[in-house]
Amino acid sequence: MTKQKITFLAGIFLCLLCSSLAKAQIQTARYLSMTTNSNAFYEYLPQGYPAAGTKYPLMIFLHGSGENGPGTAASLPTVLRNGPPKLINSGTFPTSFTVNSKTYSFIVLSPQCVVWPTEADVDNMIDYAIIHYAVDINRIYLTGLSQGGGTVWNHSGSSSLRAGRLAAILPVCGAGYPYPGHALTLAAANLPVWATHNSGDGTVPSSYSIDYVNLINAAPFPPTPLARKTIFPVSGHDAWTQTYDPNYKENGLNVYEWMLQYKRNFSVLAVSSLELSASLDAGKKINLQWTTTGETNNLGFNILRSADGRNFTSIGFVNSTAVNGAGANYTFTDNLPLSGKNYYKLELKDRTGSLTYSQIKIVQAKDDLTISFFPNPAKDILNIQTQQNFNGAVLRISNSGGQQVHQQIFSGPGTVQVNIAKLPPGIYYGVITEKDNEQKFRFIKQ
């Protein structure tokens, strides 16, 4: 072979190699902290990013508990095991999606969390992305599997501000207990939800996804669109391989195209990360407390109350006290609550006249099921006590991973003993449900 021919073939090879690299999907490891619970993440940017004047949809992917790690060069690659980062790493994630005659390309951020991420961790991830990337704030999508799916439920259901910040969520075999209050929040925010699960999941029961979707759609005012669920008729925990496969479609859309159907319509949120709590004190008054981490042009909070969760009336107004975009703490006392259930939410009004709403909190003012539990920590027996009669109360105990580990039904007065001797040591969460009343508690098993 002549020297000229070798040079010619080498040139062709280099051209093909450069062309292939130009088309390759690049996922970059960033050893940076978006939140205190994460020291590194994978960053995937669309081809041609950033294009002048272009904002991109953002997808944040939250991994399972098996991929928790310190965010080092040795641990971070475990995030590539499943979901979108795996597809991107293998070059099988579509570079663009066309929905309703418009073409979109995702920014995908896949953080490695040290431990189970909190709602505040996700707030910080979203805030970081908006500050550092050309994000379309109307198209922020949250998805995750198992532990990550549970965080998707917990985060979006904890506050209507959080739910309203997202354009759609996709929890996959989510390890998040289906709290009725969270479901009401998701329904009120009209947040598009698609939950997937395997029917024979032995790690996280499929009833979590089924009950969440059913509770959302059974809300006094069902969401638009209705929440949807896909329960694959197979065993095992891995519902994510099929869910995230771009070739898997329902109604002609894969999960990414389904997400991109939906968007929000706002420019700047008046308040970020609002946490509302409501509790009954010894004097039968109901105390509301809430905290914001940041406020922009917020005038204040209209306190709304309802007896049925549908028809709300104002019972007071609290002016904003935040300074220079910071957050603040607030309190309000309902001195004359309604008999029975009281539903509360906050209406936030900014200087442009725009209104947003907090999550709904429910407090039983009278004839409530009041419990105490002891000892805490407990070793073999947990005692649950009430001054009234239990009447078909259902106790459910879940571990810190969101898996239900015990269920018991009891009736009658006095103290009920719950045998927890076989539970491994750790933190557990109890929920007692009787008719429409629900009480939650946490205890430690020695």
N, C-alpha and C positions, 0 to 999 in steps of 0.2 A: 504494500500500500504506500503510495507516495506521500511525501510530507504535506503537500497541498491538500490531498484528500483527507488526511488525518485532521488537519487544521479545520477544514470545512465541516467534518462530522462533529468535531468538538464544539464548533460554534453552534451547530444545530442543537446539540445536547444542552448547552448552556442556555440557549433561548427557551427550550422546552422546560428546563428546570426553573428558570426565572418566571415563566408563564405559570407553572404549577404553583410556585411559591406565592405568586401574586394572587392566586385564587384560593390559597389555603386559608383555613380559619385559624386565627391566632388567638390563643387564650393565654393571658399573661398572669403570672403569679405576682401579687403585690404584697409585700411584707409590711403592711400598714394597718393601723387600727381604725376601724369605722366606729367601734364601740368598745367599752372596757372588756367585754366578753369575747372579743375576736382580735387576733393579732395579725391576720393575713386573709387574703381572699383572692379568688380568680376573677379576672376582668376580661370580658369579651366585648369587643367593639365592632360595629358594622364596618364593612368595606367602605373606604372613602371618608371615614370619620376623622375629624369633624368637618362637615360640609357647612359653608357659610349660611347662616340663617335657618339651619335645620335643627329641630328638636326630635329626639328619638324616644320611642317607648322603652321603659325600664322594666326588666324582670329580675326580681331578687329570688334566688333559690336557696332554701334552707335544708340542709342535709339531715340524715338520721343520727341517732345517738352513737352508732358504730363509727362515725366519722368525727366525733368530737376530738379536739386536739389543741395543742398550744400554738399552732400557727407557725411551725418551723419548716425548714426545707424538707425535713424527714416526714412530718405529719401532714402537711397541706395536700400532697397528692392523693390522700385517701378521699378527698372531696370529689375526685374524678371517677369514683366507682360507679355512680348512679346519676340518673336524671340529665338535665340539660348540659352540665359540664362534661359528662361522659360523652354525650353526642357531639359536642363541640370538639372535644379532644380527639375523637375518632373521625372527624370531618363529615359527619352525617347530619349535622344540624343545618336546616335550610338557612341560607344567607338572607333571605327575604320572604315575606308572606304577603299575598295579595288578598285583601278583604274589601268587599264593596267597591271594587275597581280602584282601590288605592293600595300602594305598596309600602310596606313597613319593614324595618330592620331593628332588631332588639339590641339594646345594651343589656348584657347579662352579668350580674354580679353574684358570685357564689362564695360567701364568707365561710371560714371554718370557725366554729364556736368552741370555746373551751368547755363550757357546760351548757345545759339546756337554756336557750335564749329567752329573755324576758320580753314583755311588750315594749319596754323602754329601749332594749337593744335594737329592736326592729325600727323604732322611731329614729334612732341614731343612724342606722344603716341608710334609711331613706333620706334623712337630712344630709348625710355625707354625699350620697349620690347626686342630689340636687345641686350641692355646692360645687362638686368637682367634675361633673359631667353635663353634657348638653341634653338634659332630661326633659321630656314633655311631661309636665306635672299633671296633665290630664290623663296620662296613660302610664300609671304605675301599677304593676301586677305583682302579686305575692304568691309564691307556691313553695311547697316543701313536702317531704315524705316522712312518715312515722313521727319521730320527735319534731321534725321541721313542720310536718302537717299539723301537729298539735299546736305549735306556735302560731301557725297561720290562723287557726280557729281562735286561739286565746287573744292574739293581738287584735284582729279585726273585730271580734265580738266585744272587746273590753270597753270600747268607746265609739260613739257615732262619728266623732272627729277622725278617729283612726279608720273606721270603715269608709267614711266619706272621702278620705284621702286616696283610697285605692280604687282602681277602675274595675278590677275583678280579682277573685282569689281561686286557687286550685289546690285544696288540701288533698293529699294522696295518703291513704290509710292513716289518717291523722290521729295521733295519740292525744286527743283533746276531749275531755268529758263534755257531753252536750248540755251545757247549762242553759236553762230556759231564758235567763236574762240576756245572755249573749245572742241567742237566736232572735229575740225581740229587737236587739240593737241592729243586727244584720238586716233584718226585714225592714226596719224603719229607714235604714240608709239606702235601701234599694241596691245593695251591693250584689252584683252577679256572682253566683257561687256554683262551682262544679266540683263535687266531691267524688272520688273514686276509691274503691276498696275491693278486696277479695272476700267472697262469702265465707271461705273457710280459713280466714286469718286467725292463727292461734296466738299471735303476739298482741295485736290490738283488735278488739272485737269489731266486726263490721257494723254492729248496732250503733257505734259511735257516729259513723257517717250517716247511717240511715236515720237515726233519731234527730241529728242536727238538721238535716234537710227537711224532715217532716215538721219539726218545731218551727223552722223559719217559715215554711209555707202555710202553717196553721196560725200564724200571728193574726191579731185582730185586723190589721191591714196588710195582707200578703204583699211581698215585694214584686216589683217589676224590673227584670224578669223573675219568674219563680226560680228558686234554687233547684238544681238538678243533681242527680246522683247516678253513678254507674257502678253496679256491683258485679264484678266479674265472677262467673260461676266456677271458681277454682279454689284450691287450697293454697296455704302459704301466705307469707307476709308481703311478697314482692308484687305489688300492684303497680309499681312505678315503671317497670320496663314497657308494659303495654300502654300505660297512660301517656308517657312522654314520647313514644314512638311517633314521629311525624306522619307515618303511614296509617296510623290508627285514627279513624274518623267516625264521628257520629253526626248525622244530618249533614254530611258533606264537609264537615270541618274537623280539623285536628284541634288539640287543646290550645295551640298558639293562635290559630285563626279564630277560635272561639273567644279567647281573651280580647283580641284586637277589634272585635265587634263593639266593644264597650269603652267608654271614656267618661271622664268627668268634665265639668265646665266651670273652671274657676282660674283665677290668676294667682292670688296670694291668700293663704288662710289667715283669718283674723287671730286664731288661737291654735297653738300646736300642743299636742300631748296633754289633754285634759283628763284628769282622774277624778271621778265623782264617787262618793260613798254616802250612804244614808243609814242611820241606826236609830233605834228607839231607846230613850233613856229611862231611868227609873221613874221619872215624873210623867211618863207617857207622852212626852214630846218627841218629835222626830228631828234629829240633827243632820243637816246636809253639810258635807265638807268637800271641797274640790281644790285642786292644784293645777296650775298651768306652768309649762316650762318656757313659754314664749308667747307674746301677744303683739299684734300689729294692727293699729287702728281699731282696737276693740273698745266699744263703748261700755259694755257690761253684760250682765247675765239676768235674764228673765226666768224666774223660778216657776215652773209649770207643774200642776198636780192633777191627777185623774183618779177616779174610782174604778175605771174599767180598762185603762190602758189605751183608750181610743180618744175620748173627749177630754182635753186638757184645758185648764184655766189658770191664769196667772195669780199667784199668791204673794208676789213680792219681786223686787228688783235690787240687784247688787251691782254697784258701779265698779268698773275696772280700776284697780290700784297699781297695775303694772307700770314700770318706768323704763323708758328707753329700750323697748322690745324684750325686756326680761319677763319672767313669769311671776306669779304671786299665789298666795294661799287665801282661801275664802271660806266663810261659814254662813249658814242661814238656819234658823230654827223655826219649824212649823209648830206653833204652840197649840193649835187646835186641829190635829189630824183627823181624818175621816175614820169612822168605825170600820174595821176590817182592813182590806188591802188599800194601800196608798201607792200610786205610781208617780214617780218624779222624773223630770228631765229638765235640762237647762236649755234655754233659747239664747244664742249668742248673736248680738247685733253689732256689725261694724259700722264705720263712718260712712260707707257707701249705701247703707241700708240692707246689705245682704244678711241673710239669716242662716245659721247652722245650728245643729242640735247635738246635745250630749247623748250618752247612752241612757237607757231607762233603768232606774232603780226601783225595787219593790220592797215595801216595808209593811208588815202586818201590825196594825196599831193595837188591836184588842183581840182577845180570845186566841192569841197566838200560842204555838207550841214552843214553850221555853225549855231548853235542855241545859244540863251541865254534864260534864264528863270528867272522869278521874280514874286512876292517877294519870299524870302526864309528866314524864315518860311512863309508859306501861310495859310490863313484861309479859304476862300471860293473860290477864283479864282486864278489859276496858269496861268500866261501869258508865252507863248512860242513865241519867235521872231526869224526871220531869215531875212537876207538882200536879199536873193534870194527867188524864188517862191517855195512853197511847191507843190509837184506834186504827190498826192496820198500817202502822208506820213502816216505811221501807228504808233500811239502812244500806247504803252502798259505800264501800271503802275502796279507794284507788291508791296505787303507789305513786311515787314521784314521777314515774314515766307515763302516768295517765291510764295504766291498765287496772281494770277492776279486779280486786283480789278477794272480795268478800261481799256477800249480800245476805240480809237477814230481815225477816218480817216479824214484828211483834205488836202485841196489844196488851192493855192493862196498865195499872198505876205503878208508881214506885220506881225501882231501879232495875234495869236490864243489864245482864252481864254478857259481854261479847268475848268469845274465846279467840285471842289473837296469838296464841302460843306458837303456831306454825308459821307465822309471818316472819320473814327475814328482818333484821334490825334496819331501821330507816325512818324516813318521814312519810306519813300517810295522811290522806285527805278523806274525811267522812262527809256524806250528804244524807240527811234524814228528810224524807218526803212523806207528808201526810196530807192527803187531799190536795189543796192548792198551796199548802205551806211548805217551805223548804228552808232547812237550816244547814249551814256548813261549818265544819270545824277541822282543825289540824291537830295531829298528835304524833308523838315519837314512840316508836317501838324499840325497846332496849334489846 
